[in-house]
Amino acid sequence: MTTPEPVSLDQLIDDCADIPGALRQLVRPLPSPRQAAPWRVDETCVAQVSGLDDY
């Protein structure tokens, strides 16, 4: 058995309303953001932009 795809927003909302409450109430906490690595500029990075001031 296959479920037909909704063709309107109303059908999509009706389909979502049929989802059991136990599944809709499931809330998972988001992971805490990671600390960004510090910027590091090496000679390779500098070589990529050398001469672009004149451009």
C-alpha positions in Angstrom: 0.0 0.0 0.0 1.3 3.4 -0.9 0.3 6.8 0.5 -0.6 9.3 -2.2 1.4 12.5 -2.1 -0.6 15.6 -1.0 -1.4 17.9 -3.8 -2.4 20.9 -1.7 -1.4 22.5 1.5 -4.8 21.5 3.1 -4.1 17.8 2.3 -0.6 18.1 3.8 -1.9 19.7 7.0 -4.6 16.9 7.2 -1.9 14.3 6.8 0.2 15.8 9.5 -2.8 16.0 11.9 -3.1 12.2 11.6 0.4 11.7 13.1 0.1 10.3 16.7 0.6 12.8 19.5 3.4 10.7 21.0 5.5 11.2 17.8 4.7 14.9 17.5 5.7 15.7 21.1 9.1 14.2 20.8 11.6 17.0 21.4 15.3 16.4 21.3 17.7 19.0 22.7 20.1 20.5 20.2 23.8 19.9 20.7 25.8 22.8 22.0 27.8 24.6 19.4 31.4 23.8 19.0 34.1 26.4 19.6 35.5 27.7 16.3 39.1 27.1 15.5 41.2 30.2 15.5 42.2 31.7 12.2 45.7 30.9 11.0 47.4 32.6 8.1 50.4 30.9 6.6 52.7 31.7 3.7 50.4 29.7 1.3 47.4 31.8 2.2 49.4 35.0 1.7 50.8 33.8 -1.7 47.2 33.3 -2.9 46.4 37.0 -2.5 49.7 38.6 -3.3 49.3 41.2 -6.0 45.5 41.4 -5.6 45.8 45.0 -4.2 46.8 46.1 -7.7 43.9 44.3 -9.2 
